[in-house]
Structure formats: C-alpha cells, structure tokens
Amino acid sequence: MSFQYSYIGNVNGLKFSGYYLGINNNYKIDTVFKESYFNGEILHVDTEANKRSAAFWANKRPVPLTSPEVKNYKTRDSIAKLQESKTYQDSIQHDDNKFALLPYLVDGYLATYKNHKDSLFVLPLLQTIYYNTVEGWGINLKGGYTKTFEDNRSFTVSPAFRYGTADKMFSANIHSSYTYDPDNVGKFFLNFGSDVLDLNTLGTRSLYFNTLSTLISEQNFVKYYRSVFGNFGYQRELTNGILWTANLSYADRTQLYNTSFNHIFTYSHLRYTSNNPLAPDAPQDDHSILFPENQALTFNTYFRFTFDQQYITRPTGRVYLPSDYPVITVNYRKGINNVLGSDVNYDFIAIDIEDDRLAVGLLGHSAFKIKAGEFFNNRNLYFMDYNHFIGNEGTSSDPTDVGSFHFLPFYTFSTKDPFLEFHFQHNFGGAIFDNVPFLRRLKLEEIVGANYLTEKNNPYYSEFYFGIKRLQFGADYGVAYQGNKKYLQGFRIFYGLK
C-alpha cells in the first residue's frame, strides 16, 4: 500500500513546495505479540542508520531516488563530512567558546569541546557576587564539567567555593553524578562538603534577588543555616514510566545569625529581620535559638509514575514525549535515629499529582498540581526537616512552577503536621487578546490562576490572580485570603531570572 500527498506554500514571499511518499508492506496478519512487546517506543532509528552504504539503500528503497534527490543527498553528505573534519570542528569550537561579558553576566559561560562531548560551565556573575545579612558581601564560585562518552554515558562534576567577608566563613563542596544507563535514566550521584543553605529546602530567593531586596528595599528574605554534609544516591527507571530515586545523606547542621547590616540608603529607618524566621519581631542582631547543632542521617526515596509514557529512540538516545495523563509522585523520607550520632527521628510521606499542559481546545491549556503529606512520626526533627512550601514575599518573583504560591510567606507556615495544597493555572494562549488588532501584534498570553493550602497553623489559605505573559516575562495581580479575611493583595512581576 502506498500513499502520497503534495504541498505548496508562500510565507512572506518565500515560495516552497514538496511531496511526501509513504509505502507500507510486509504486513503480518494475526500476529501474536509477547506481553512486553508494546513498551512505549513509537519510533526507533537504528544506530547504524547514518552509516549504511548507497548499495544497501538502493536495495531496500522500493522507489528509486529522483535525480534532484540524488544530487541533494550527495551535497548533504559532502557538507556532513566537512562538518565532521577536525579543522571545521576546531574553527566552530573556537567561535562558540568566545567569552562575552553580557551573556556571562546573566547566563554564565559555557564552553564545549570534542564535538560537544565535553562541556565546561561557570555560574553567571549575578550569582557569584552577593550580599546577605548573615555572610555580608560574599563570593560564590561555582562551575561544572561534563564528559559524554560515545555510548551516551556521561559524568558530571560541579565544585563550589563560597566565602563571606563578615562571618569569615569558607565553604567548599562537590556535587557529582554518573549516568551509566541513559536509556533508562540510570544514574549514581555523590555529593559532599560544606555549604550555607536556605532553611526552606524548596528554595526562596536566589543569591541575586536576595542581594537586591536586601540592599535596595532592606528586606532580607532568605534565612540561612550551615551544613557539613555527604550523600549518595541512585536513580533508574524500573520499567517504562516508573522512575525510582533513593538517597542516603548525613549532615551536621548549625544555626547562623546576622553579622552584617549594610544599607545603601543611610537615611532609611528600616531595620533587617532576624535570621530566625520564627522570630520576625526580634532585633536584627537576635541570637534566639531556632534549633541546636544537630546531626541528621536521612533516607529519602520516591517513585514517579508517568502513565502511557512514549518515547523515540535515536542514535543519540531516547527522547521522551509529554504524556496525556497526570504524573504521580510518591515520596517517603525517614530521619534515622541513633546511627552515627544522628539526632533525628521522623517519618514523612507525601503524594503529588500534576499535569503541566492540559489542552483545552482553542482556549489554551491548563496546569494543576495537588500535593498532600503527613509526618506519621515526628518524635524529633528540626526546622529544615519540616515540609516547606514555595512561597513569595517580594514584588518580583519567579512563579514559573505551577506548584508555587504568589503571596505565601517563605517560612511562616512550614509544618510538621498534615497538609494539603492545590494549584491551578490556565493560559488562554492569546484567545482573548487576539480579537483586538493592536494587542494581537504583541502576542500576549492571558493567565488566570488559584492556589490553596490548608494545614494546622494556616487553615483555608487561598489566592486568586490574573495577568499577562510573554515568553518568560509577565505580570499579574492577585488577592490572598486566610479563611474569609483578606490577607494580602498586589502585583507580582516575573522575568525568568533566578
């Protein structure tokens, strides 16, 4: 059976035409497939596909190539050989690896070698020089090196060095991973060293944004602690659509306090807040105890279920396609007591269900996330072990994650009690603005959304917002409620920078 269709078009004066020919043969009727035959793979490109001889394809091809097609293939083969030559690769590599100040300032510096098999990355300058009230002015040197082998296995190592001029504290750590089975996302990872970490383990504000909010608006949002740690982990797909990850970590954790109180505007009457997030009204040099120095041996594992996961196998590896169904993740975390001096003793379980692109016909697409969890044993845990939420307290934010809140404080409602959160966002994709001639040219996308949280210390918290978006830039206006009482309202601006 054969089929053919032709096409022709004109885009801004550029005319094009072509045709597609497909032939299906060698059908096997009443074939009995073994149980594991249908495994989610919808297309397989053989690793030798680009290395077959002309004689092989002449024998396999049911319809001979036309003269223009033969000429086109020869031209493309010649270009491919040129691009694979060492002289060409060295020239392209030299141009691509040129250092440019402006891209480095925002995105960092990336250099590749050996036909993109090796790469070197340096953290952007905006994340290298920083200021906070705990460390004062500081430098955070961080980079990464990745080595990719011929069979697509890879090894990554990322060293980091951090020093604060006010507290005189030096930190150094290494994060590394080895992907031994790329087709099944098989990976080992090992991390160790020391660092200054956010008390909210989900993260609040980046070094860059916290520097701006601290020095310009005198709002030192992020609260830090010191950790000397080591952890080892493993990840692999058990079967198509079921990803298992597990890691064991050990850490010595110490509370930190404010040591620096610089101001750009010396006439300001504002003061900084304590580094204890649960003492907002304490003096800025407060030394109240949030937690004692402690040791924690923690085991964490989760299973991520992607239903009807489909993929394409290419010579460079698998390409996973978005699923039409929500993704479910089940997480379990255990604080192991009395092993290697560990002080923690708790058990936490959570489940979340999310879908980041649910098509709604011509009206755009929706995204949602539902998460619920509980500490069914909370005999002994510390603030960083609590369940935290992705909140926001600044005018500028980065709510690109459908699981984030727009107005929720970063730390106030972190909990060791049962909780339930729900997030929903709909992107109309221009369905409204496209009806207005002037706005249609701006290609703006209309956004509406809602967030909900209930837990012991914060029952029935909700947010509603609407706004516009263009690529990674956007703005919205929202209102937050605690029960029936208005909690907060205002604008939020986001522009894709971390």
N, C-alpha and C positions, 0 to 999 in steps of 0.2 A: 504494500500500500504506500502511495506517495502523495504528498500534498505540497502546494507551493502558493505563496502569496507575495505580491509586489507592493511596493510603497513609493511614494513620491512626496516631496515637501518643499517648502520655501520659508526660511526663517531669516527675516531682516535682509532679504535679497540674496541669501545663500541658498542655492537650489541643491537638492540631493535626491537620489533615487536608488533603489536596490530591490533585491528579492530574497526570499528565504525558501529553501527546498529541504523537505524532510522525507525520509524513506524509512518505513518500518517493515521489518521482515523477520523471518525465523521465529515466528510466534509458536509457543508451545502451549497447547490447549490442555486443560485438566491437569496442570502441574501441581504436584503436592509439595508444598514448601515446609521445611523444618521449622520448628517453633521459633527459633531465634533469627529467622531469615530477615524479617522486617524489623530493622533496628534503628530506624530514624534517618538513615542515609538516603538522600533523594537524588544525589548525583555523585559519581566517582570519576575523577580524572586520574588516569594511571600515571605513576611517577615517571614512566618511560615515554609518555605521550609526545614530548617535545624532542625526543631523541630517535624516533623511528626514521628509517630511510625512505626516500621517494618511492622505491620499488614496493615497500610494504604498503604505503598508502595507495599506490596505483592498483595494487591487487585487492585491497579492501574497499576502495571507493566505488560505489555502484554507478555513479555518474561521473564521467571524466571532467576534469577542470577545463574551463574555457581558457583561451589564450590570455585575456586580461588577468584572469585569476592566477595563472601560472606566473605571469610577469610580476604580479603583486606579491606572491609568496617568495619569489627569488629576491625581490627588493627588500622585503621584511627580514628574510634570512640574512642578507648581507648587512643590514643595519644591526641586527641582533649580534652578529659576530663582531662587528666593530665595537658595540657597546660592552661586549664581554672582554675586550682586549685590555691588557694591563695599562697601556698608555691612556686609553679613554677613561678607564676607571680612576686612574690617578688624577687626571685632569678634573673630572667631575667631583671627586672627593675633595680636592683642593679648593674648588669653588664653594661647595656646600659647607665646608668646615670653617669658612672665614668667620672671624669673630665680628659681631656687630653690637654696638653698645645698647641701642634701644631695645632690640629683641631680648638681649641678656637681662636688661633691667626688669622686664615683665615676665618673660617665659623661660629664662635661663639659657644655658648654652648646651647645644647638642652637637657632637661630632661623631661621624660614623667611619668605619674602616673595613677593609676586606669585603667589598661589595655588600655593605650594610650588615655584615655578620657580627661585627663588633661595634659597640657604641659607648660613648662617654657622655655623661650628663652632669651639669653643675647647676645647683639651685640658683634661681634668679636673685639679683641683688636686693629686690624688695623683701625677700625672705632671709637675707643674710645679715643685714644690719637692722637692729631692732632696739626698742626700749620698753621696759615694763618696770613696775614699782618694786618687784622682787629682786631682779638682777641689775637694774639700772640699764645703761647702754650696754649692748652686747653684740657679739658676732656669732653667727651660726653657719659654719662652713659645712656644706653637705653636698655630696655628689654620688654618682652611681656608675658602675661599669657592667656591661652585659656582653657575654660571649655566647654566640649562637653557633652550634655545630651543624655539620652537613645534614644530619637527620632531624634537624629542628629541635634537638635538645638544647637547653640553654642554662647558663649560670649567671647570676646577678649578685653583685656585692655593692653595698652602699655604706660607706663610712661617714661619720658625722662628728664634728668637734664644735663645742659651744662654750662660751666664756662670758660671764657677766662682770662688768667693771665695778659694780657697787658691792655685790656679795662675794667677789673674788672666787667664784666657784667655777671649776673647769669640769666639763663633761665630755665623754667620748664613747661612741658606740658603733657597732657594726650590725647591719641587717643584711642577710644573705639568703638566697634561695637557689635550688637546683631543680629544674624541670626535666625529669627523666623520661616522662611519657606524655608528650604534648597532645597526642590524640585523645587521651583520657584525662587531661589536666592533672597528671600525676606530678607531684611536687613535694620536695622536702624544704623546710626553711629553718634557719638557725639565727637567733639574734641575741646579742649580749652587750653589756656595757653599762653606762650611766647616762641619765638624761634628766632634764627638767620637764615635767609633764603636766598636762591640764587635768584638774581634778574631775572634770567631766570627760569621761573616757570616749564619748562620741565626738568631742571637739566643740569648741565655741567659736572663737575668732582666731584667724591666722596671726602670725607674728606681725605682719604688715598692718592689718586692720587694727589690731590691738595697740600698735605703736601710734597710729593716727588718732584713735579715740582717746588714748591716754594723754598725749601731749597737746592735742588741739581742743578736745571737749572735756578733758580731765575726767574721763570715765575709764578706770582701769578694770574692764570687764572680766578678763581672764584671771583665774586663780590657780596657782601652781603648787606642785609638790616635787620632791626629789626621789628618784628611783634608781637603784642599782640592781640590774636585772639580768636574767638569762632565760631564754625559752626555745623550745624545739617543737616543730610541728610537721604535720603530714597532711596531704590533700590528694584526693583522687576521685574520679567518677567510678562508683561501684558498678553501675550499668548506665546506659544512656538515659540522662535526665535525673540521675540521683548523684549529687556531689556530696562527698563526706570530707569534713575537715576536722582535725583534732590537734591540740597543742597542750603542752605542759610547761608552765612558767614558774619561776621563783624570783621574788623581788624583796629587797629591803627598802622600806618606804619611810620618808622623813617629811615632816611638816616644814614649810618655809614661811617666812614673814617678809613684810615690806622693808626694804632698806634704802629706797631712793624716792625722792619726792620732787622731781624737777617739774617746772612749769614753763611753758612758752610765754603765757600772759601773766606777768608778775603781779598785775593788779587784781587778778582773779581772787574771789572769796571762797571758791570751791575747794574742797579737800578730797583726797583719794579715800577709797573704802579699804577696809581691812582685807588681808589675803585669806581670811576665814570667811567663806561665802555664807555661813550661817550666822554671822555677826555683822550685818550691814550697817548698824549704827555705832559700831565700835570705833575708836580713834584709828587714824591711818597707820599708826605705828603699833597697833594692837598685837599682843602676843598670847591671846587666849588659845586654849587647846582645842583643836578640831579632832585630832587623833594623836595617839602616842606613836613613837617609832615602832614599826612592826615588820614582821616577815610574813610573806604570803606565798604558799605553794598552791597553785591553782591549775585545775584541769578544765579545759573548755573544748566542747565538741558541738558540731552542728551538722544537720542534713538539709540540703536544699533540693527540693523536688520541682523539676521543670517538666510538666506534662506535655506529651506529644512533642518532645524536643527533636527538631530536624536539623540536619547539617549537610554541608557539601564537603567532600574530601578532595583536596587539591594537592599537587606535589609539595606545596609549601605548608600543608597542614589542614586541619579542619576549620571550616567557617560555620559557626552556629547561627541559625536563623531565629528571629523572635518567635516565641510561642504565642498561640492564640489564647492560652489559658493563664490564669494567675500562677505565680510562683510561690510555693510554700516553703518556709524555713523553720525548722525546729531546732532550738538551741538549748544546751544544758551546760551549766557552769558549776563547778564544785570547788569550794575552799577546803583544802585538806589540812586537818589539824594535827599537831604534834609529830610532824615529819620534817626533819631538817630545821627544827625550831619554829615551824610555821604556827602563827597565832590565829589564823582564820578558820572558821568552821561554819560553812553555809552551803546550801543547795538552791540553785536558781534554774528555773525552766521558763522558756518563752516560745511563742509561736507567732509568726507574722505571715500575712498573706498580702501579696502586692501584684499589681499589674500597671506597668508604666506607659502602656499605649493601648487603650481600648477604643477601637474605631466606632464612631457614631455617625456613619454615613457622611452627608455633606456638611454636618455641623461640627467637624473637627474630631478630636479624640479626648478621652478622659484618662485619668490615672488615679489610683487609690492604693492605700496601704492600711491594713488593720494589724495591730500588734497587741498581744496580751501576755502577761507574765506574772510570776509569783515566786517569792522565796519561801519554799515549804520547810526550810530550815534556815533560821537566821540567828543562830546562837552567838556568833562572833564575826562581825565584818566591819569594815571601815568605810569612810565616805566614798572613796574611789571604787569600792566594790558594789555600791548601790546601782540600781538601774537608773540611767540618766536619759534625758530627752534632748533632741536637737532644738534648742530654743533660739531666741534672738532678742537683743535689747537695744541695738543700735538702729539708726535710720537706714544705713546701708547694710545690706545683708546678702546672703547667697542662698536663697531658698530654691535651688535647682533640684533638691531632693524632695520628692513628694512626701517624705516622712518627716518634714521639718515644720516647726511652728513659727509664726511671724512675730508673736508678742510674748511668748512664754519666757520667764527668766531662766538663765542658763543653769542655775544650781538650786534655786529655792525649793523646787518640787521633786528633786531627785529622791528616790524612795527605796525602802526595803520591804514595802508592803505590796499587795496585789495591785495591778494597774491594767487599764485598757485605753488604748489610743486609736483614733481613726483619722485618716487624712484623705481628702478628695480634692482634685483639681480638674477643671475642664478647660481645654484650649479650643476656642472656636475656629482657629486657623484662618482668620480673616473673613469668616462667613458674614459678619455684620458690617465691618468697615469696607469690604469690597463693594458694597452697594453705594458708597459715597465716592464720587470720582476723585476728589483730591486725596482722601485717605487711602484709596486703593493703591496709589503710587508708593506710599510709604511702606506697604507690605507689613502692616502691624497685625499682631495676633491678640485677640481678646481673651483674657484669663478671668475665671471666677473660681473660688475655692472655699473650703471649710476644713477646720481642724477641731478635734475633740479629744479631751483627756479626762479621765476620772480615776482618782486614787485617794487613799485615806486623807492626805493633807490638802488635797485640791480636787474636791468632787465637782463634777459637771462644769469643767472649764471648756470654753468653746471660742472659736474665731471664725470670722467670715470676711472675705476680701474680694476685690475685683480690680483689674488693672489691664495693662498692655505689655506686650513683649515683642522684641525683635532680635532674633538670634540669641545671644547671651545677655542682652540688655533688657531692662524692664523696670516698671514701677507699678505699685498698686496701693490701694487704700483699704484699710480694714478696721474692724472693731472686734475687741475681745471681751468676753463675759465670764464672770465667776458666778455660776448659778444664774439668777435673774438680774444681777447687778453688773453694770458696765465696768470693766476692769481697766481697759486702755483702748485708745484708738489713734490712728495716724497713718502717715505714708511710710512705705518701705521702698527703697531703691536698690536694685541689684544689677551688677555689670560684669559678672563672670569671673572676677578676680578672687583668688583665695587669700 
